[in-house]
Amino acid sequence: MGEYIHGMKSYGQVVDSIEALPDEQQESLVTLLQHRLAERRREALVKSVRESRKEFKSGKLRPASPAVIMRRILA
């Protein structure tokens, strides 16, 4: 974890730098990161839905009720 990646600071150095910030800036950074992570999750979900729709249209997937899906997951 303490290695440089492409000239970037190590994880520990980043944490130390963040801890040196005033509380308000740390809170702002937390909010910023939470929003960016949420956006990445939304983008991943949209991509997954698009891929699933494409597979469904091509006949690779079949419709199933939630009960059937859960039985398959829990099997």
PyMOL commands that set and color helices and strands:
alter all, ss='L'
color gray80, all
select helices_A, chain A and resi 11-19+23-57+66-74
alter helices_A, ss='H'
color red, helices_A
deselect
rebuild
show_as cartoon
